[in-house]
C-alpha cells in the first residue's frame, strides 16, 4: 500500500531479476520503458496480469534472447518473508522455444544508420543494479 508520499516501501515489493550468463541483469525495480539500444542492454518488462481470491499473476517480457549458458531467475519478497531464491534455466531451452515464435508484424526500420548511435533516443540510462544491490527507493505508484 502506498504511503502518504505515494511510494511503496522497498520491503513491500516482490523483487524479480533475470541474470544472463554474460553478466547482464534486468530487474522489476529498474524498468526500461523502451527497447534497449545497440548497447545490448537487457529489459524485464511487465505485460499485465490480474487476480483475485488471494492470488495474483503477472507476465513479464524479457528482451533480447539470452546468449548460451544458464539464465538465472531471482526473486525476493522481504515483507512476506520470502528470502532471495534463485533458479538456473538452460538458455538453450529459451532459444529453442524462440524458434517456434510467430512474427505478427515486421521489424520497424531504424531511425538512424546501422552502427551509428540513435541521437533521438536521448542519453543512455545507467545499468540496472545486480540483484544483491536492491535499492531502498521504490517506484512511484499512482492512485486510480
N, C-alpha and C positions, 0 to 999 in steps of 0.2 A: 504494500500500500504506500503510495507516495506520501511524503511528509509535507509540512506547510510550504517548503520551498519548491515543491514539485519533483523532488528527487526521491529515488528509491535507495534505501540503504544498501551498501555494497554486499552485505551478507545475505540480503533477501533475494539476490539474483541467482538463478540457475546459470552457472558459468559453463560454457562449452568452448572447446578448441579443437582444431584439426591441425596436426603437425605432419608435414610432408618429410620424406626421407632426406631431402636436401636441406632441411632446417627451416623452411618457410612455415610460418604459423598464421592462422586466422582464428579470431575469437568472436563470440557474440557480444563482447564488450566494446570492441573497436570495429564497428560495421562500416564497410566502404559502401557508398551509395552509387557507385558506378563501377564499370568493369576495370580491372587492373590495367594499367598502361603497359607499354612494352617492357617495363622493368620486371615483368614476370611475377608481380605480386599475387598473393593468394586471397581469395574472398570467401567468406562464410556469410550467406545472406538468407534471412528468413523468408519463406514463401507463403506463410499463412498457417493457420491452424484453428483449432476450436476445441470445445469440450463441454463437459457438464457432468454432474453426478460424481464429483470428486476426481475426475481425470481431465487431462488437457493434452493435446498433441500439437506439435509444430513441425513442419517440414523445413529443411534448410537446403540451400543450393550451394555447392562448392565449385569454384572456378579458379584455375583451369584444372584439367585432369592431372593426376599425380605422376611423378616420374617413377620408374621401377623401384621396388623396395617395399617397406611396410609403412602404411599410413597409421598414425596414432590418433585415436579419438579420446578426448579428455573431458571429464565433467566433474563438477564440484558444486555443492549447494550448502554452504555453511548453516544457513538458517534452519534447514531441515535435517541437519546432522549427517549429510552425505559428504564423506571425505573425498579428496581428489581420487578419482578412479580412472584407469587407462585401459584401453584395449587396442591391440595392433591388428590391422586388417591388411592382407596382402594387396598391394596396389594393383597387381595383375587381375584380381577379381573385378576391380572397378574398371580397369582398362578393357577387359573382355566385355563387360556389360555395356560399355560405351559404344562398342561396335554394333550393338543392336538398337541404338537410338535412331529415331526417325527425325530428320530435319524438317521443321514445319515452315520455316521461312529462310530465304537466302541470307548469307552473312552481309552486314552493311559494308558499304565501301568506306575505306578510311578517309578521314577528312584531311589527311596530310600524306606526304610522300612516304612510302615504306622505308623504314630505317631511320626516319627523322622524328624528332620529338613532336608531340602534339601540343603546340603552343596554346591552343584554345582550351586545353584541358586544365590549365592553371597550374599552380605549384604542386609538387608532389607531397603526399601526406607522409607522416612518419610511419615507420614499420610497426606492425602490430606487436604487442608485447608477448613474451613467452608465457605459457600457462602459469608458471610459478610466480609471475610478476602481475598477478591480478591487481588491477588498480583499485584504490579506495573510492575513486569517483565513480559515479554510475550515470547511465543515460537519463536524460530528462524524459518524463512521461507527461503527456498532455491529457487532461481530463476531457472526456467526450460528453 
